[in-house]
């Protein structure tokens, strides 16, 4: 009986370099440009090492997506714990790098069932994590949940921000400034009607790190 092929350690710096290289290729050239040789060249290592750490290219794609999604879950956690959670979430949603990666992964998901299932699972986690905080904030601001359900707010924030980023990448900006101004006015109105939470300076969460400076590589949206 053949024993399972040994894989490289998950905490290896080489593995992390491969994930960084793959994410960068996706951002710069799209998922279709990713191959073991292309990733190896970008990472500056031998092509055989790609399959030492990942049995298949699907495994590599999944690892890139999961790492980015987990990093974004942490950014979301910080946003939800901030004194201005709605605005912090909006800033996370407007991350163009994360949206670019998500668009590529969604295109890839049309051809790979495992990727599609993973995206759906993480999207549900993101949405569920937001609902309790959004319900609290909107209720405190006097927003009737029967009129504007919190789940609709999270869908709208994610959808609008994604369209803005996707169209911006194409060079289309008509209506973007007006849309952003409308969202900003709504957020300002909600914040003005919401009593501030007594957050201790020592307990206040640190600002979410920029995706360009993240040690986990480019972020990937999860919702």
N, C-alpha and C positions, 0 to 999 in steps of 0.2 A: 504493500500500500504506500502510495506517495505521500510524504509529509507536506503540510502546507508550506508554501514558499515564505521564507523569512522576509520581513519588511523592516525598513529603517525606523528608528525611534521617532515618536511623535514630537518629542521636545528637541529634536536635532536642529541645529542652526541651518544645516543644508536644506532640510525640509521646509523651514520657514522661508529661506531664500527662493525655493521653487514656488511656493505659494505667492510670494511677492512678485516674482517674475511673471507668473500666469495672470495675476490680477492686472499687472501693468500692460500686458499684451492685450487683454480684453478691453481695457480702457482706451488704448491707443489704436487698436486695429480690429477689435471685435472678436467674439468667441471663435469664429471660423478660422482665425489665424493661429489658434493654439494647436500645437503639436508637440510631441516629446522633444523633437530636435529643436524646434523654435524656442521652447521653454528652457532647454539646456543651454542654448546659445545665449539667451537673455540672462540666465543665472551664472554663466561662465563655468559650467561643469560639463561632465561627459553625459551624453544622452542616456546611457544605461542606468545612470543614477535616478533618473525620473521614475523608472519602473521598479527601482529598488525601494522607493518610498511609496509609490502608488501602483497598485496592480493594473489598473486600467485608467484611461483618461477620464472616465466618469468619476472614478474615485478622486482624481485630482480636482475636477470641477467642483465636486461636493465639498471637498476640504476647503477650497477657496471660499465658496459660498457660506459654509458654516462658520468659518473664522470671522468673516465680515459681519454676518448676521449676529453672532454672539457679541461682537464689539458694539454693534448698534443697539442690542438689547441693553448693554451697560449704559450707553449714551441716553437711551430712552429712560432708564431707571433714574439717572441723574436729573433729566429734564422733569420727570414726574415729581421728584422730590424737591424741586426748586421752588422759590417763593412765587414764581410766575410760570406755572407749568404749561399753560396753553401756548404762550409765546415761545417758551423753550422747545416745545414739541414742533412748532411751526419752523423754527430755525433748523431742527434736525431734518424735517421733511424737505427743506430747500437745499439740502446738501446735494450738489450736482453730481459729485463723484459717485455717491451711493445710488442715485437714480440711473446714471449711465450704466453701472454694473447690473442693476436690476433689469433694465431693458434688455441687456445682452443675455442675462440668465433666463428671462422669460422667453426670448427667442429660442434659446437652447432647449428649454423645457418642451417646446413643440416636438422635439425629436427624441427626448430622453425622459422616460416616465419617472425615473428616480429623482431627477432634478425638479420636475413638476411637483412631486409629492413633498419634497423638502421645502420648496418655496411656499406652498400652501400651509404647511405645518408651522413654519416660522411666522407667516403673516397672521395666522390665528393667535399665536402667542403674543405678538405685538399688540393686536387689537384688544385682546382680553386684558392685557396689562394696563391699558390706558383707560378702560371703561370706568373703573372705580374712581380714579382721580378726576376724570372729566365729569362724572356724575356729581361728585362733591363740589367742584368748582362752579359748574353751571347752576346747581341748586342754590349755592350760596349767593350767586349773582341774581337769583330770582327768575331764572329761565325755566319755564315749564317743560319738564321732560316729555310730556305728552305732545307738546307742540314741536319741540326740537330735541329729539332723542339723542343722548350722548353718542350712541353708536353711529348715528348719521353724521355727527360732527367729526368723528375720527375718520370716517370714510371720505368726507368732503375735504378735510385737510390733506389727507394722503393723495387723493385724486387730483386736486387742484395743483398742489405743489409738483406732482409728477408731470402733469401736462406743461406747466411753466418751464420746467427744466428740459423736457424733451423738445419742446418747440424752440427754446432758447438755443439748444445745441444745433438746430437747423438754421438758426439765424432769424427766426420768426419771433417778433416781440410785440406785435399789435395787441393791445389790450392788457399786456402784462403789468405795466405800471399801475393801471387803474385797478386791476384785480388785487395786486399786492396792497395798494392803498386801502381798498375796501376791507381786506382781511385785517390789516393793521388797525383800522378804525374800530372794527368789531372787537378785536382783542383789547384795545384800549378801553372801550366801553365796558366790557366784561370785567376787566381788572379794576376799573373805578368802582364797580358795584360789588366787588368781592372783598370782604374783610381780610386784611393781611394775616397770615399765619404767624404766630410768635415763634420765629425760628432763631435759635441761638446762633450767634456768629461762629461759635466753635463747632456747632453741629451742622452748619449749612454745607451742602454738598459743593464740591469743587466744580468749576465750569467744565462742561464736556470738552474733551480734547478735540482739536481739529483733526479731520480724517487724514490730512496731509502729514500730520505729525504723529499719528498713531503708531505705536510699535507693532500693532497687528496688521499693518498694511492698509490699503484702501478699504474704506468701509463699504458694506453692502446693505441696502435697505431691507427691512424685513416686513414691510407692510405696503 
